[in-house]
Amino acid sequence: MAKLEVPETVKDKAAAEPGNPVFDVRDVSTYYGNFKAVKNVSLTIHENEVTAFIGPSGCGKTTVLRTLNRMNDLIPGARVEGDITYRGQSLYAKQVSPTAVRRRIGMVFQKANPFPKSIYDNVAYGPRINGIRKKSDLDGIVERSLKQAALWDEVKNRLNKSALGMSGGQQQRLCIARTLAVEPDVVLMDEPCSALDPIATGRIEDLMQEIKSQYTIVIVTHNMQQATRVSDRTAFYSVERNEESDTRTGVLVEYDQTAKIFENPSNPLTGDYVTGRMG
């Protein structure tokens, strides 16, 4: 299957212009079997920005996030209608390998999921899978990735210790380092701070701001204050209820600059949600 090619100008981060489109999502609906989970989503996600997905439970935030690196492919019966392009290439074209997609578009999950290996081996795992074997090269990647994840100073003297002995916040930053180690273009984050205390959450938020000059970040969050702190643009999703079938389908209500979404939204539903009048 074909690789997912990235233009040379994108590989050279210094040459990349902030704001260039990375994903173009057009009329995308996602199904699980016969159930339509999300319908008719259209938005453009821009380079070197943090984009936040907000909305009530069941509105499809995570479902849309997972369409961006074809994680829904792993769910039996899931299918996507519409079109998603990544830097001008169709993500769902038959010749595109989902594995190649996930190398370019990494993901950090809600619950930290370190491997039962050493801290070093967690970060080196992806590069080894991609064929890097020389220890000096791996050492450099591990150090760079842990520094990017603001974790190096905390763990540099215990790299051979089990990752399972780390705190929850450290484990989540380790998972971010593991994602960055394979040099993705995009980092997707599915509620990465939901299980963390305020101090650990602050470190993850600071980290997002530090690395967005090198990566495009999309984050799902239930925390509206977090969206205002970290994101450049925000997409608000809500739910349409079908009384006949007793089902709920996610819809994109509004997508704009974060300041506008929270201070002067165009849709009354958005205003009701961000001010707490609607849950």
Sequence and secondary structure as in RCSB ss.txt:
>XXXX:A:sequence
MAKLEVPETVKDKAAAEPGNPVFDVRDVSTYYGNFKAVKNVSLTIHENEVTAFIGPSGCGKTTVLRTLNRMNDLI
PGARVEGDITYRGQSLYAKQVSPTAVRRRIGMVFQKANPFPKSIYDNVAYGPRINGIRKKSDLDGIVERSLKQAA
LWDEVKNRLNKSALGMSGGQQQRLCIARTLAVEPDVVLMDEPCSALDPIATGRIEDLMQEIKSQYTIVIVTHNMQ
QATRVSDRTAFYSVERNEESDTRTGVLVEYDQTAKIFENPSNPLTGDYVTGRMG
>XXXX:A:secstr
 B     HHHHSGGG  TT EEEEEEEEEEEETTEEEEEEEEEEEETT EEEEE STTSSHHHHHHHTTTGGGGS
TTEEEEEEEEETTEETT TTB HHHHHHHEEEE SS    SSBHHHHHHHHHHHTT   HHHHHHHHHHHHHHTT
 HHHHTT TTSBGGGS HHHHHHHHHHHHHTT  SEEEEESTTTTS HHHHHHHHHHHHHHTTTSEEEEE S HH
HHHHH SEEEEEEEEEETTTTEEEEEEEEEEEHHHHHHS SSHHHHHHHTTS  
